[in-house]
Amino acid sequence: MGHRLRQSSDYTDRVRLRDILGDHGSFASPVTTMAEAEHAMRTRRLGILSVVDEQGSAPGVLALSR
């Protein structure tokens, strides 16, 4: 099924994460320090935090170890 979706004219690899979640998601930027990211994650009780650059691409994800 995924193969058919990718052949569709509606499919794109260029969807930006911020376009999907808007202001509802919690994000870090590539220049966010580890201390800032950890504080945000613990304060908001997040297990993971997406890293989103200025173009809206997600080059990575931060995760707290338990």
N, CA, C and O atoms as a DFTB+ gen file, in Angstrom:
264 C
 N C O
     1  1       0.814      -1.187       0.000
     2  2       0.000       0.000       0.000
     3  2       0.861       1.257       0.000
     4  3       0.551       2.194      -0.736
     5  1       1.931       1.318       0.793
     6  2       2.808       2.470       0.832
     7  2       3.419       2.774      -0.518
     8  3       3.656       3.932      -0.860
     9  1       3.675       1.709      -1.292
    10  2       4.246       1.885      -2.627
    11  2       3.278       2.656      -3.529
    12  3       3.695       3.537      -4.281
    13  1       1.984       2.321      -3.451
    14  2       0.980       3.017      -4.260
    15  2       0.854       4.484      -3.850
    16  3       0.667       5.356      -4.698
    17  1       0.955       4.748      -2.569
    18  2       0.880       6.119      -2.078
    19  2       2.022       6.954      -2.644
    20  3       1.812       8.097      -3.049
    21  1       3.212       6.401      -2.674
    22  2       4.357       7.143      -3.191
    23  2       4.244       7.425      -4.686
    24  3       4.847       8.380      -5.176
    25  1       3.495       6.629      -5.407
    26  2       3.300       6.869      -6.831
    27  2       2.206       7.904      -7.081
    28  3       2.072       8.403      -8.198
    29  1       1.435       8.225      -6.068
    30  2       0.343       9.179      -6.192
    31  2       0.889      10.595      -6.386
    32  3       1.976      10.918      -5.908
    33  1       0.137      11.427      -7.082
    34  2       0.536      12.820      -7.279
    35  2       0.421      13.618      -5.980
    36  3       0.944      14.729      -5.895
    37  1      -0.260      13.068      -4.960
    38  2      -0.412      13.754      -3.676
    39  2       0.794      13.558      -2.758
    40  3       0.914      14.245      -1.743
    41  1       1.682      12.637      -3.099
    42  2       2.816      12.299      -2.233
    43  2       3.955      13.294      -2.410
    44  3       4.248      13.728      -3.524
    45  1       4.588      13.648      -1.308
    46  2       5.790      14.479      -1.357
    47  2       6.707      14.125      -0.194
    48  3       6.239      13.756       0.882
    49  1       7.995      14.238      -0.410
    50  2       8.980      14.067       0.659
    51  2       9.295      15.412       1.300
    52  3      10.158      15.497       2.175
    53  1       8.616      16.442       0.880
    54  2       8.940      17.804       1.308
    55  2       7.981      18.368       2.357
    56  3       7.913      19.587       2.516
    57  1       7.249      17.537       3.069
    58  2       6.355      18.019       4.116
    59  2       7.201      18.412       5.319
    60  3       8.042      17.643       5.784
    61  1       6.965      19.619       5.811
    62  2       7.711      20.102       6.967
    63  2       6.987      19.705       8.243
    64  3       5.760      19.775       8.314
    65  1       7.745      19.289       9.247
    66  2       7.169      18.852      10.515
    67  2       6.336      19.961      11.139
    68  3       5.259      19.691      11.671
    69  1       6.806      21.196      11.088
    70  2       6.037      22.282      11.692
    71  2       4.715      22.513      10.963
    72  3       3.772      23.032      11.560
    73  1       4.626      22.134       9.670
    74  2       3.372      22.262       8.943
    75  2       2.344      21.249       9.425
    76  3       1.142      21.507       9.359
    77  1       2.798      20.120       9.901
    78  2       1.896      19.079      10.401
    79  2       1.409      19.414      11.804
    80  3       0.214      19.332      12.087
    81  1       2.337      19.792      12.685
    82  2       1.993      20.017      14.086
    83  2       1.695      21.471      14.423
    84  3       1.061      21.749      15.441
    85  1       2.140      22.401      13.587
    86  2       1.905      23.819      13.865
    87  2       2.487      24.221      15.203
    88  3       3.633      23.892      15.509
    89  1       1.716      24.924      15.996
    90  2       2.173      25.376      17.309
    91  2       1.920      24.341      18.402
    92  3       2.161      24.613      19.578
    93  1       1.440      23.162      18.028
    94  2       1.097      22.154      19.028
    95  2       2.278      21.290      19.436
    96  3       2.206      20.573      20.435
    97  1       3.339      21.348      18.691
    98  2       4.486      20.499      18.988
    99  2       5.559      21.240      19.753
   100  3       5.615      22.470      19.735
   101  1       6.404      20.491      20.421
   102  2       7.565      21.056      21.108
   103  2       8.785      20.703      20.288
   104  3       8.997      19.541      19.941
   105  1       9.587      21.708      19.977
   106  2      10.736      21.520      19.119
   107  2      11.958      22.175      19.721
   108  3      11.857      23.100      20.527
   109  1      13.111      21.683      19.319
   110  2      14.392      22.322      19.612
   111  2      14.986      22.724      18.275
   112  3      14.655      22.137      17.245
   113  1      15.859      23.716      18.283
   114  2      16.561      24.086      17.056
   115  2      17.953      23.466      17.107
   116  3      18.383      23.015      18.169
   117  1      18.662      23.433      15.989
   118  2      20.019      22.876      15.997
   119  2      20.986      23.627      16.926
   120  3      22.037      23.089      17.276
   121  1      20.650      24.844      17.324
   122  2      21.526      25.605      18.220
   123  2      21.081      25.555      19.681
   124  3      21.716      26.165      20.540
   125  1      20.000      24.837      19.967
   126  2      19.560      24.656      21.352
   127  2      20.615      23.853      22.108
   128  3      21.089      22.827      21.619
   129  1      20.980      24.319      23.293
   130  2      21.979      23.580      24.081
   131  2      21.343      22.332      24.680
   132  3      20.121      22.240      24.804
   133  1      22.175      21.387      25.044
   134  2      21.668      20.159      25.671
   135  2      20.969      20.478      26.988
   136  3      19.949      19.871      27.315
   137  1      21.510      21.421      27.739
   138  2      20.901      21.804      29.010
   139  2      19.508      22.398      28.788
   140  3      18.572      22.076      29.521
   141  1      19.368      23.263      27.781
   142  2      18.063      23.846      27.464
   143  2      17.077      22.776      27.021
   144  3      15.922      22.777      27.445
   145  1      17.529      21.871      26.175
   146  2      16.662      20.798      25.688
   147  2      16.226      19.891      26.835
   148  3      15.052      19.537      26.937
   149  1      17.162      19.520      27.692
   150  2      16.821      18.653      28.825
   151  2      15.830      19.347      29.755
   152  3      14.877      18.723      30.223
   153  1      16.046      20.621      30.021
   154  2      15.130      21.363      30.887
   155  2      13.724      21.403      30.275
   156  3      12.738      21.156      30.969
   157  1      13.633      21.713      28.983
   158  2      12.334      21.763      28.307
   159  2      11.647      20.412      28.351
   160  3      10.440      20.335      28.580
   161  1      12.403      19.350      28.134
   162  2      11.821      18.009      28.116
   163  2      11.321      17.609      29.499
   164  3      10.227      17.062      29.634
   165  1      12.113      17.878      30.513
   166  2      11.695      17.507      31.875
   167  2      10.519      18.366      32.343
   168  3       9.601      17.859      32.987
   169  1      10.541      19.660      32.026
   170  2       9.460      20.562      32.421
   171  2       8.142      20.169      31.764
   172  3       7.088      20.199      32.400
   173  1       8.210      19.803      30.489
   174  2       7.003      19.444      29.736
   175  2       6.690      17.949      29.788
   176  3       5.722      17.480      29.189
   177  1       7.530      17.216      30.515
   178  2       7.370      15.761      30.653
   179  2       7.366      15.066      29.298
   180  3       6.497      14.243      29.011
   181  1       8.355      15.411      28.467
   182  2       8.502      14.823      27.142
   183  2       9.595      13.767      27.164
   184  3      10.647      13.973      27.769
   185  1       9.356      12.655      26.518
   186  2      10.380      11.625      26.377
   187  2      11.278      11.875      25.177
   188  3      12.432      11.447      25.142
   189  1      10.722      12.580      24.186
   190  2      11.486      12.912      22.986
   191  2      11.221      14.363      22.598
   192  3      10.195      14.942      22.957
   193  1      12.159      14.931      21.864
   194  2      12.042      16.309      21.397
   195  2      12.624      16.367      19.992
   196  3      13.796      16.046      19.793
   197  1      11.830      16.766      19.033
   198  2      12.301      16.875      17.654
   199  2      13.191      18.102      17.501
   200  3      12.940      19.150      18.096
   201  1      14.225      17.949      16.698
   202  2      15.091      19.066      16.341
   203  2      14.650      19.523      14.959
   204  3      14.674      18.741      14.008
   205  1      14.249      20.780      14.840
   206  2      13.735      21.328      13.590
   207  2      14.556      22.552      13.211
   208  3      14.744      23.457      14.024
   209  1      15.045      22.577      11.973
   210  2      15.863      23.706      11.520
   211  2      14.998      24.826      10.955
   212  3      13.773      24.715      10.934
   213  1      15.627      25.901      10.498
   214  2      14.909      27.075      10.002
   215  2      14.050      26.793       8.780
   216  3      13.077      27.505       8.531
   217  1      14.396      25.764       8.015
   218  2      13.616      25.408       6.835
   219  2      12.442      24.488       7.167
   220  3      11.656      24.144       6.284
   221  1      12.318      24.088       8.429
   222  2      11.236      23.206       8.832
   223  2      11.557      21.736       8.688
   224  3      10.683      20.889       8.877
   225  1      12.799      21.418       8.354
   226  2      13.221      20.019       8.254
   227  2      13.592      19.502       9.641
   228  3      14.005      20.270      10.509
   229  1      13.444      18.223       9.835
   230  2      13.774      17.605      11.127
   231  2      15.049      16.775      10.987
   232  3      14.985      15.603      10.619
   233  1      16.210      17.374      11.279
   234  2      17.459      16.635      11.134
   235  2      17.713      15.623      12.250
   236  3      18.636      14.815      12.149
   237  1      16.899      15.659      13.321
   238  2      17.143      14.691      14.381
   239  2      16.091      14.754      15.479
   240  3      15.169      15.569      15.449
   241  1      16.266      13.861      16.446
   242  2      15.380      13.761      17.590
   243  2      16.238      13.538      18.825
   244  3      17.191      12.761      18.792
   245  1      15.900      14.220      19.913
   246  2      16.566      14.003      21.188
   247  2      15.657      13.129      22.060
   248  3      14.436      13.284      22.042
   249  1      16.251      12.228      22.807
   250  2      15.467      11.357      23.690
   251  2      16.140      11.268      25.044
   252  3      17.364      11.173      25.136
   253  1      15.331      11.300      26.098
   254  2      15.862      11.127      27.452
   255  2      16.042       9.645      27.729
   256  3      15.178       8.833      27.400
   257  1      17.151       9.304      28.327
   258  2      17.327       7.909      28.752
   259  2      16.695       7.775      30.139
   260  3      16.643       8.726      30.919
   261  1      16.234       6.597      30.407
   262  2      15.543       6.389      31.692
   263  2      16.431       5.708      32.673
   264  3      16.019       5.452      33.805
